[in-house]
Amino acid sequence: MHQTTIGKRIHCAGVGLHSGKMVELTMRPAAENTGIVFHVSGPDGAREITPRPDSVVSTGLATTLGRDGVAVSTVEHLLAALRGMSVDNIHIDVRGGEIPIMDGSAAPFVLLLKDAGIHMQSALRRVLRLKAPFIYEKGGKSIAAEPYAGFSVDCLIDFPHPAVGKQRLRLDLTPETFSQVARARTFGFLKDVEALQSRGLALGGSLDNAVVLDERGVVNEEGLRAPDEFVRHKLLDFIGDMAMLPLPLWGRFTSRLSGHAVNNEFLCAVSAAGLLEETTLAPVSRPRGRKFTELRPEGRHVSAPALAG
């Protein structure tokens, strides 16, 4: 199995969840063994940030990576799209300190990646393989992991709300199955959103980029994209949070009520336990139906829809 990068430069602009201001990112092809590298603009120029468990500086509302006083937030949906589409090497230029929230899902990023094309490289793919079973538990939440030749998730959520309740979803991640969760939007409760925005937080959140629930049900006029959109989004977040490593992670995971904080604590714990082993995958024949393109210089610009007031 070979490493991949994108086939051309692509640009994306939209509202930031935290600031409510317009932010931008540009994704560029990268050489073999580069990995995923963020280039985040700051007052003293751009800083490189590579996703690692100890690079996570905040898990409130979203996952934030930081280094030397420069940070980039809401990275999990983009990282989920990159892992879901099996992109190994990429440069990501960020202006504004956030990844655009877009529609609150990973679908816009998947469309951009498909437009760029996936370019197969010569080097073989390297992954971090779980060597032994491991369980992390905290406050009634848990993540259990065991060795597996791939990335598989069994996700359970339980919210005391009539529109949510208990939901469970299992997914063996491939570029084809990722479509089952890519369109699932982030969600929140109206009372919490109002409280956050009164404190100057989540200023970019709106019905354009989140499923919002009041005491009775879903506020959004269009309703849900799937009856279990809530657990689909939590599984999407899990994929993105497990991408906070320099290489793709392999294992079978059982997530019970976990969120960004527990996901990061799990990665820190399993890394500290020395249970992740780098492995180079054997070459395989080119998969049928997957389009691989040559590198092209032209780019594409996509903007998010304007937020409601």
Phi, psi and omega in degrees: 000129187260157175290161180222159168219180178274160187274347180196168177289137177225148185236146182217137178224146179182186182278141175275136182300317185284307188275333186078005180260163177290133178229163185223152169217149175234130178252132185233149175301151180226154181289165178305144177066017176281320186081199178261122183231122173271137173244102190256121181290135177221181182298335181251025181102185184276143175244139176276133176229121176259131180301120175213153180305321182276001174270352179282119183254349178201145175233018178277124182071321181200178179264129183240131175258145180211158177197132175052042177081000178247137184223157174225125185251169179057049183271347192293325182289320177294315179297323176298318179296319180295315178291320181296326179266006177059048174264119184270319191234126183195144171259135181234110178269128185238129174239123179112357174077005179216156167274134179305137181286339180052237180262012179088005180234187176263356186301316179299325179289324176297318179298318178297316180295321178294323178294321179290330185084152179256122185257119178283134181255174186281325184290147177285148180291139174248141180227164172258114185259135176288128185271335184205160178300149181208140179231133174239128181228141177199124174057038180082001177251150183205156171226121176251138183225149177212158180301144181195142180276072182150198179231112183232138183228135170243108190247130177236134173234159180208106178242133180284065180219138184300336180273349184242284182064214177271130176222144182221141180213138176245142182211129170260108194288127170215166176302334179280315183285341181301335179299338180292336182239348187301324185272359182286127185268154173298155182221158179200171182257137188307317181296324179288319179298315180298320180294318180296314184291331176293339178261010179079020180249158178051041184292340179267359181286137179200178178291348177282341186224019178201152169273122183248134180243134169262196184293337184264321184177206183282128181280326184303130182299324183282351179074205184266154175278341176203149180303329180251036181301331183295310180289330176298319179290322178297324177291322175301314177300321180297317178301314180295319180291329176285353176273007178280048179221156182290344179224159176302144182261137176246133176168170173251124188240139174242109184256124180239104174066017184282159175223194185303316184296309181295323178301315180290321178297323176299312180298318178298318183291315182290328176291316180296331180284354178071030185261006178252127184238127178288133182224137174265127184280148178289150179293146176229165178291154180299127183294141177291144175082352180263127184268125177245133184240159175279160179295137179229145186281335187289159181233180180219143180245131177230132178248148176282154176295152179295146180280150172292154183290000000 
